[in-house]
């Protein structure tokens, strides 16, 4: 099942809100990765790998 842009926007919005609720600041690099996910340039799996790699949590 394909995820639409609107659905991906909602997923990202919820994820970023959760980070903020935890008291974390979302970096510009992470926001860029999320934007690439929203427009379909990377999959959710690829986006997660990139974000984990940024923080050494591979």
C-alpha positions, 0 to 999 in steps of 0.5 A, spaced: 500 500 500 502 506 498 503 512 503 500 518 500 504 525 501 498 527 506 499 521 510 506 522 510 506 529 512 501 527 518 506 521 520 512 526 520 508 531 524 506 526 529 513 524 530 516 531 530 511 533 536 513 527 540 520 529 540 518 536 542 514 533 548 520 529 550 524 535 550 528 534 544 530 539 539 529 536 532 535 538 528 535 541 521 538 535 518 533 531 521 527 535 518 531 535 511 530 527 512 523 528 514 522 532 508 525 527 503 520 522 506 514 526 505 515 527 498 517 520 497 525 521 495 526 516 501 522 510 504 521 510 511 526 505 512 531 509 509 529 515 513 530 512 519 537 509 517 539 516 515 537 519 522 540 513 526 546 514 522 547 521 524 547 519 531 551 513 531 545 508 533 546 504 527 
